[in-house]
Amino acid sequence: MERDAYPHNQDRLAVLIDADNAQPSVISAILQEVASLGEVALKRIYGDFSDPRNNCWKKHLLDLAIKPVQQYSYTKGKNATDISLIIDAMDILYSKVITGFCLVSSDSDFTGLAVRLREAGLKVYGFGEEKTPESFRRACNKFILTEYLRSNGEKNVKLSQDETKGLVSPPQPTLPPAPNREEKSPPKLPIDLFRKAAEMTSREDGWIILSEFGDYLNQIQPDFDSRQYGYKKLSDLIKGETTLFKAEKRQSGSNKGSLSFFIHLVEPVIEPEVEPEVKTVVETDPPKAKVKTKAKTAKTAPFA
């Protein structure tokens, strides 16, 4: 069936998961995020599930209806899983029933695949950890860090007993709870990135439609995520950072009933630096010390 046969405008997404470079504990949250991007048409995970290290995936595959694609590791040092995923992605591309891909991996080996899919006119969403190389992040239309998909209580989640089957370790003694550590403070806001986006999307009066501002942010930095700075959505960040942005709803276009969210970047007022007053001290020459001189006595020749 051709793409145009679907009456709705929602993207049909293929979710392809690299079992060797993804975490089972966050896969449910990833699928919830994908559901906000479009319709999930297929879900597949690639790996060697005969390996006990991948037993942790079994429960999640059943609960979330993810189709496993078994790929044996024929040769050590060769990543057969990546090759299998890439071949499947190209077959799905040419089927023309998918309008976007969600690649779940922290591996830079999928950079070329993301570039190729975008060249074909499809959207590519990447999901990975903070360790994901910059090349793969930039190759996607949007890259989402999985650390920010966890709830506050799951940031340092430990594997459950079901997830650790096949990785059995001797029982450990019960230890007292560790003292609470202070959570990392959010990083500084990318002011220069905001200025660039505002410069490219602002109107003559300096106001910007929020949706256009967000789209441009994603174009120049695909891994930008307001959750990284402690805000659930970009609009929450705009409303919360009142020293950086002004926000108001305005009429957009000729339709009087149509209101859009407009923002304006507030430039900080920089007060001119006042040079400290320098007091000039006129130094007077110290009094000259008196030099004692001995009177020279003329030597006279003795009388002849």
Order of alpha helices (4+ residues) and beta strands (2+ residues): beta-alpha-beta-alpha-beta-alpha-beta-alpha-beta-alpha-beta-alpha-beta-alpha-alpha-beta-beta
